[in-house]
């Protein structure tokens, strides 16, 4: 009987994990689901130090959910052109993948520039459907991780923009320069630093796509890890 019981427990565990995976896959498109599974398999590549910062973010999200409060996450970089946009988009996608409700992500910079085309292209290569809806020096983009989910609106703006949260939010500093330039962010309940190397260094070189792809891999991997830790 003990052997039968153990076998049944193993079977139930496997079925449960498969169901969770399928449920997550339904929340994002097929290409992104495939990409995401690879990033999830790479959690062991994240350093212990960075995991501590990501755990802080996960704990904040869990506490907000336990209190039945919305989860507002603001990602900040200098120009709001590359890393902060990539992080904003992947945080919302990670929330969908792990079925974490009430998450609203946004991004901003200490300066305004534009959502960089190389960053847009790198995200498209992972499976996002991205459409430019306006022209000009700072175009507006609509970003979809699923045809059934509301698109994310992406364009460069300052972190204090009217569209961004003003109180009770977590701020994630995605670059060292912005972290130094913003010693205090008004209204933030939590501040987390996850600095990423700027892929801009590869612009116009033969390594451009490779560097941008690696940047997206790291950011997506770490945000997926954070959301995998969320409780409740």
Secondary structure, DSSP 8 states (H G I E B T S, - for coil): -HHHHHHHHHHHHHHHHHHHHHHHHTTS-HHHHHHHHHHHTTGGGS-HHHHHHHHHHHHHHHHHHHTT--EEEEEEESSSSSHHHHHHHHHHHHHHHTT--SEEEEEEESS-----HHHHHHHHHHT-EEEE---STT--EEEES-TTS--EEE---BTT-TTS--SSEEEEE-SHHHHHH-S--TTEEEEEE-----GGGGTTSTTHHHHHHHHHHHHHHHHHHHHHT---
